[in-house]
Amino acid sequence: MFVQVIKGHTGDRAGLRGQLERWRNDVRPGAVGFQGSTVGITEDGTFIALARFTDEGAAKENADRPEQAAWWNETVAYFDDEPSFRESSDISMLFEGGSNDAGFVQIMEGSVTDRSRAEAMETPELLDRLRRLRPDLLGGYRVWFPDGSYVEAAYFTSEAEAREGEKSEEFDTEQETYAEFFGEPTFLDLREPLLD
């Protein structure tokens, strides 16, 4: 899998959302190597998209399609500044990955100083317990970049159930260890995610 992470800011949430719907209806059917995407705009106008492709070559071929380029050239006008692009094929999955059944998606952005130690805490036993005790968490995936930074998407049944699950004291010790290795990530809440 190859993931493109696109991030920007818009002052026209409705207009940009209309463009996103147009992409889904008019441009997506011919997308090359497209496996799916998670797209959303936070309440403060922060836009983020995680687009998944079979590989880097397919993503480039897709970007070079005339209809994709034309759509993007129109879409850029809805952003306050030029959006940022990051790409990676270094992906870690949580459970079975993302889910189109999610009613709420939380994006986390951060960095680690020691990735191997950070990932070592995510033992099969911990993940089994997480799956059992947090039925609101449907899955997710983490996109790694060479500098140790990451973007992670977590898919939940609903925001209300996710917030209730956060209150659980079952993982207090693990949360402290997680914070030690993963630092303090920034969070983007997608309350109306577009999921493919």
Beta strands, then each sheet from edge to edge (+ up, - down):
strand 1: 2-9
strand 2: 34-41
strand 3: 46-53
strand 4: 84-88
strand 5: 91-94
strand 6: 104-111
strand 7: 137-144
strand 8: 149-156
strand 9: 186-190
strand 10: 194-195
sheet 1: 4+ 1- 3+ 2- 10+
sheet 2: 5+ 7- 8+ 6- 9+
end
